[in-house]
Amino acid sequence: MSKESEFFIYLLERYAEYKQTSADQILKQWEELELTQFIFDMYEIYHVERLQNAFEDIDKLMVEKSRND
């Protein structure tokens, strides 16, 4: 498994804990908003900053995508 994939799973699981839900539910939301690949591709940024910063960014992305749909 690539380091990007390992980090994505870690990020997904920690974000689900942060949101007090399951990783499956979060992944479903990301898929519905077409954010999964974008978040995966953000590895270079997300893995070097505080995890809370990534969570805040993902929250903003989800709000923006929800408004645009």
Secondary structure, 3 states (H helix, E strand, C coil): CCHHHHHHHHHHHHHHHHCCCCHHHHHHHHHHCCCHHHHHHCHHHHCCCCHHHHHHHHHHHHHHHHHHC
